Amino acid sequence: MPDHSKITAFDDFAKVHAILLAASGIPPALHRQLFHKLSFEIFDGGNFFTIEQCEGGRQRRLIFSSQFLPMESDIFLIDHAWTFRLSDALKQLKEVPGLVERMAALMCVDLDLESNSIDVREVEFGENQKNEIMKNVLKVLEREMERGSHSSTWLELEELGINDDILSSLDLPSRFPNLVALNLWGNRLQNADTVVQEVTKCKNLRALWLNDNPVLENCGSFVANAIREGISSLEIYNSCFTNNSSEWALGFCQGIIGMDNPNFSTETANALEAITSLDLSDRCINNLPKAFSPAIMPSLSHINLKGNHLDGVALDDLLNLLRGFTCLQELEVDIPGPLGNNAVWILESLPRLSSLNGINASNILDIGKHVVDSALKPRLPDFTLAQTLVDRVIGAMWLYLMTYRLADEEKIDETSVWYVMDELGSALRHSEKANFRVAPFLFMPEGKLQSAVSYSVLWPTLDVNYGDECTRDFLFGIGEEKQRSARLTAWFHTPENYFTQEFKYYKRQLESKGLCPTNKKPPITKGILPSNGHPLYVYTDIPQVEEFLSRPEFVLTTDPKDADIIWASMQVDEEVRKAVGIKDNQYINQFPFEACLVMKHHLAETIHEAHGSPEWLQPTYNLETHLSQLIGDYITRKRVGFDNLWILKPWNMARTIDTTVTDDISAIIRLMETGPKICQKYIERPALFKGRKFDLRYIVLVRSMKPVEIFLADVFWVRLANNQFTLEKSSLFEYETHFTVMNYIGRLNHMNTPEFVQEFEEEHEVKWFDIHKRVRTMIRSVFDSAATVHPEMHSPFSRAMYGVDVMLDHLFMPKILEVTYCPDCSRACKYDTKAIVGDRAVMKGHEFFNIVFGCLFLDEMNHVTPL
């Protein structure tokens, strides 16, 4: 019997999927083809595409293998090989049969890095082998000496198995007193002291290569510094320029200087004067050699400066230097990089250029490109033999993931769905000039979300010919106004120097901020209870207030127009005031512009503006505006070996929804796709309670913001993680290890205040009174910051209750996590009122709102302390 519930007509398909079709950007001319392929599950991409290995087998690319495909002429279905919620990723990889093996192969991390050939550097040689190596090395030396004086100043001893003993016994300075260049690439040198001692005897060296020797793995910086100090003439070390680099180094880069012509001469100078193209890419140059000048190389028309920090060159000086090359037509430079992050600006500053990074200047100016990324090196998965396939996939997946969020007529899902396209789709690499576009598509064969099947769809946006690589724009629709340059770091090795400079500048800005004054004044506001003894009428839409508010001074009303006090869960803005008829003299449980406190990015901005970077606020970045600065911070920490674990939090979601802990910069950037977030340095060494992480919810009552008049509930709420704390990588996916708010479901670990304080003091041998003083000072500073930075918060008819979440580090110093507004506090009350109020010997759970209202609207200060 036919299934009449399924969509069989195109018109019905188009009607049901109208929003999805429009959002995906699929050309209308392809809608019928899409319907046909979806209906019959036609995956015909194999007839048009082939997959090839590239990057030494570390990546795959998609090649068009048919004759010709006009733009927007066909559409292809791509299956999803893996679909998951982020919190389930690790569990699925471990439990779903065959999944991790498929993902490892798709992401090219299943490579067996163990070679069948034996690496001479990995083997301890016996005496016979050592003698054989020595004999081979001596043959090379004799051959070089026989070739004449030129070769005797340039030694190529690459991959000969030379170890520390052999290097010492060679006595190179005596054999080759005029040695200019020494290549020891790929040998077995291990002892830093021996290497430095022997190499620095060669006082005339201009170039030295020790690349791929074990000594550099653990002692690389020591060896580099010692050798540079010991050989004043050295210009090139491990392919990088030193600060001594001169015409000799420039000549080497161009092949003018070499084994057959090792010394600088008149002929070399003439050759430099005549060269038209200079490639200085990946030389780690900080200060350009003095020889890099129009006077020495007047004919240069092409210069490649990619892969160089150029820290020691001011932007204006660099631009003036490049302008001096009057023949310069083509320039290659990192973008973002030493010339900035705007390709258009670079071209406007150097108007003689005809191309930038291989792209025609007029094309860049026409389309206003800010990023020229065609030559960026791909970020390949980094893994070791010791890692399991699961660990490798977790590390590589951010290079392949895509995401969408489900929604029906009632609500949008709070948690995003991530997925990996099948082998064909995952082979699509990035290009600024992409010839294909790909988009997720939910096919609802029965017209309902419950029947939806997720695919990706692929179609050509340009004409494609046989042999063309098929590419897509990983950041389609995202321009520089959305930080495109920085976001490319998720997939490519973008120039680090640009980001570290942005971070340094941002850090200096924060350090320049003055401290916000703390204006502690005695309470000046008065209770609002009428002197005639009439009660105060309260309108509320919060069930907990209706249930618990029982004081005789307050009477509930169902009409907000009649209320003296409106205690609402929704935002009461001007539009609501007009619609409901709220008057200016009615008291409301919210302050104007309180978003500067209760939205995480605004809270950080407020504190930064008032205090710069106080120790009680972890380094915090708004990813929508300060991604470059975050990347710079991340790179700086990585360079000096500091921890690099970060936590990403949505701007305005509670209960740790869509919150992630990671040390992966690609993950940080990709997680921006699921909504605006802050990225905050994770507290890697928190204070623990019986081995578990915890945070503290304080209740703050605000009577005035001008002056700041706030009160702290005497009892706070302790929230405990369910699992023992650990920083093992696999634990980062364990919600109950790193988070203390269990979404108010499942196992709730709360403690009453007195019990917690007593046990914490005994466990850590500290006085809670000292910790509490620091917490009180910090909370006061937070609200003083808001009052100073945002004076518009002041309103004489506002009273409010806020939750302030605090965590302690291992030194018991408080850190501000977030400030929540009244409805969140009320919601928490619903689930564990006793835990909030705490001291059952003094008060009972139902008294909480009576205390709140007594403090805010009367003059009763029981169980609260003024700050």
C-alpha positions, 0 to 999 in steps of 0.5 A: 500500500502506498504511503500517502503521508510522503511528499510526492509532488514538487510543489508540496516539496517547495512549499514545505521547504521554502524557508530552507531553500531560501536560507541555503542559497540554492539557485531556484533552477536547481530546486526540481533536480534537488527534489528528484535526487532527495526523493530517490536518494541519488548520490551520483557524485562518484560519476563526476569527482575523484578524490586525490591525496595531497600535502604528503597524504595529510589531506585530500582534495576533490578533482572534477573528473568529467568533461565540463560542468557549467555553473549552476547546472547540477546539484549533488547530495552529500551524505553526513558521515557523523552527526552529533551534539558536542557533548556526545562526540567522545562517547560516540567515537568510543562506542559506535562500531567502525566510526572512529576508524572511518573518521580517522581515515577521512581526516587522514590521521590513520597514517602509520607513521612508523616507517619500515626503513630504519632511521639512522638517528633512532638507533644506537650504533655498535663500534662497527657501524660507527667506524663505517659511518666515520669512514664514509664521512672522511671520504666526503671530506677528502672529496671536498678537499680535492675539489679545491679551495671553494668546496673546502669552505662549504661542507655538505654533511647532510644525513650521514649519521654523524653523532656527537663523538664523530663530530668531535673527532672530525676536528673541522676547524683544523681541516677547514680553517676558512669554513663559510657554510656547514650543513649538518642537516638530519644527523644524530647530534644530541648533546647541546654542549658538544655541538656548541663547543665544536661548531663555535670553533668555526669562527668564519661561519656565515651559514649553519644548518642543524635542522632535524637533529635530536639536539634541537628537540629539547635544547633548540633555543639554548643551542641557537643562542649559544651559537649566535653568540659564539660566531659573530659572522653567522648570517643564516642559522637553520635557514633563518636570517640572523641579525648579522645578515648582509648581502651575503645572505641575500645572495645565498637566497638567490643562488648567487652564493653557494658551494661554487661561489661561497664568498662575496665578491664584485661579481656577487654585488653586480649580480645583486644589482641585476636581480629582478626577483627576491624570495625571502619567504620563511626566513624568520626575519625580524630586522631586514638586512641593511643590504635590502635596499633600492641602492643595492638591488635597484631592479627588483620587480618581485619581492616575497616577504611571507613568513617573516615577523619583521618585528623590528621594522616600523610600518611606516619605515617598511612602506617607505622602504618598499616605495623606494624600489621603483621597479617593484610590481609584485609583492607577496606578504602575509595578510594579516601581517607586518603591513596590516590585515587589509589588502586594499589598504596595502595596495593603496599605500603601494600604488605601483603594485600590479599584483599582491600575493599573486592576485591582480591588484585591480581585481582586489580593488574592484571587489574590496577584498580584505584577505588574500589567503591563496598562499596560506599553509593549511593547518594539518592535524598534529598527532603522535604515534602514542595517541589513540585514533579517538584522540587523533580524531578529536584533535583533527575534527575541527578542520572538518566539522560543519554545524546547524541548529534545529528549530520548529514552530515553538522554539530553537534548539539550545544546543547546536548539531555538528556533523562531518560530510562524507569522504567526497564532501570532506575533500573540498578544500578552501579557496577565495575563488571557490568554484562550488558552494555547499550548504546543509539541507534538512529534507522532510519527506513527510513534511514534519521535522520529526521525519527530517534527514540531514544532507549537504548539497553541492552545486557549481558556482563557476564553470568547471573543467576536467582536472579542476580542483573543486573548492568551497569558501569555508567562510562564505558570506563572512567578510572582514567586518566579521573578522574573516582574516582572523577566522581563517586561523582555524584552517590555516597557519596565518601570520603569528606576528600580526596577532601577537602585536594586536594582543600587545597593543590591547594589553597596553590599552587595558593596563592604561585604564584607571582604577574605578573608585569605590564610593562606599556611603551609608545607606540613604534610600528609605523604605517606601511603605506608606505612613498611613499603614496601607500595604504595598501592592505587588504585581508579579509573573514569577510563580516563586514570588507568588508562592513565598511572599507572605509578609503583611506589608505586601499584597499581590495584585493581578493588575500591573496598573494598580501595583506599587511594585512590579516584579517581572521576569520579562524586560520592562522597556518603553514599549512594554511600559506603554502597552501595559500602562506602567507609570514612571513612579511604579517601582520595578525590579530591574535597572536601566541598562543592566545588560552591562552586568548580566550579559557576559560580554558587557560585564567584561567590557564594563570591568575592563573599562573601569579597572583594566585587567583586575586579578579577579577577572580572568582574561576575557575576549568578546569573540565578535570583536576581539578574536585577533587579540585572543589569537595573539594571547593564545600564541604568546602563551604557547610560545612561553609554555603557559597553559592554554585552556579556555572556556567559551560562553554564550553572551546571554545563556544560562545554565552553561548551555553551549559552553565548551572547554578547549585548548584547541585554537581551531575549536575556539574559532569554529565555535563562533559559528554557533552564536556570539560568545566570550572566550575566557581563560579557564581556571586550570587550578581551582580551589577544590572541595573534596576533590571536586570543582565548585562555585558560589552563588551570592545574592546581591540586593541593589537599592540604588546605583547613584550612589551605589547602595547594595546588600549581600545576603548573609548566606550563599549557595554552594554548587558542586560538580558531580565528578572528581576534578581532572584536566585529562583531555578526555574529561573536557567532554565530561559535563559533570566534571567541569561544570557545577550547574547541572541544568537543574536536573539530575544529580544536584550537589548543593550544600548549606553554607555553615556545613560547607564553610566548616568542612572547607576550613578543615580541609584547606586550613584556611579562615573563611572570613579572609576569603569572604572579605575578598569576595565582598570587595570584589562584588562591590568593585563590580557594581561600582564599575557599572555605576561609573561606566554606565551612569545611565543605570541610575533610576530612583524607582528601580530595585533589583536582585542579582545572582553573582557567581564566584569561583576560587583559585588554588590560592583562594582568590575569588574570580568573577564568573557572571552576574545573573538577573532576577528571573534566574535567581528565582528559577534557582529558588524553585529548585532548592530554596533551602540551599540558597537561604542555607542556615536552617537554624535561622530561617526557612526556605519560604522566607527568602523573598520576604527577606528580599522584599524587606530589604529592598522596599522596607528598612529591614536588614535581617540576614543581609549585610551592606557592602 
